[in-house]
Amino acid sequence: MSIDKTSRSAAARPAAPAEATTPPLVRTPAFSPLYQQIKSLISQSLQAGEWKSGSAIPSETELAGRYKVSQGTVRKAIDELATENLLIRRQGKGTFVATHAEQQVQYRFLRLFPEQGDLDSQGPAQRQIVDCHKTRASAQVARRLQLRTGDAVLQIQRVLSFADIPTILENIWLPAAPFKGLDIERLRAYPGPMYALFESEFGMRMVRAQEEIRAVLGDNEQCKLLQTGPYVPLLSVERVAYTYNDMPMELRHALYRTDRHHYRNELG
């Protein structure tokens, strides 16, 4: 009997190992608690201007019906937004969009406290607008505001006094486009906090800030504006304030006198 050579060769050849296959990567969606999802939806409505600063938002019952969730879920979302000073609860009246004109919010980012008493006991700050002009962003200012070097910015200088004592010297940079029409006359005429002006007249609400702190000696001009002698140590505080979606909207460099005040930040 003859054996086909092709068949014999195929039979003798070892079988090729099966090609290894990699199972497809399955992406598991990140879990987000339901109240966090509702918080995000409410934040989007705040950002879109559906509810204006100082106005009431719908009741918890109405929001629960709108989002088809329980009232407790809505309450938890609102609690977090209130903790973040984006909303304010008023007993017996409802929940309102926070505004920097509110007494409990207007000093939200200020961490300078008097040696005696508190921020409320020392009375409102007296504001002196020294200068406001349009300029071009330096590389440092552009980087902090996420602009391009040379973009148009507004630069503001002002002095804040407490009990008629100059205490804070501030240099502030703003992207020019969102604050079109802002000038020194408008700043001087506005009676409330600067952040309240940004909010009410330009629709720019600062929702969080980041600060860097160091000790410095002021130069002659700075000491003159703060009415201190030479070589007096000052606290330098550089702040970037953000609006919704973590968009930087203000760079503020402040020099604090600390002979009558101290910096305090509560942690935890």
Buried (B, 14 or more C-beta within 10 A) or exposed (E): EEEEEEEEEEEEEEEEEEEEEEEEEEEEEEEEEBBBBBBEBBBEBBEEEEBEBBEEBBEBEEBBEBBEBBBEBBBBBBBBBBEEBBBBEEEEEEBBBBBBBBEEBBBBBBBBBBEEEEBEEBEBBBBBBEEBEEEBBEEEBBBBBEBEEEBEBBBBBBBBBBEEBBBBBBBBBBBBEBBEEBBBEBBEEBEBBBBBBBBBEBEBBBBBBEBEBEEEEBEEEBBEBBEBEEEBEBBBBBBBBBBBEEEBBBBBBBBBBBEBBEBEEEEE
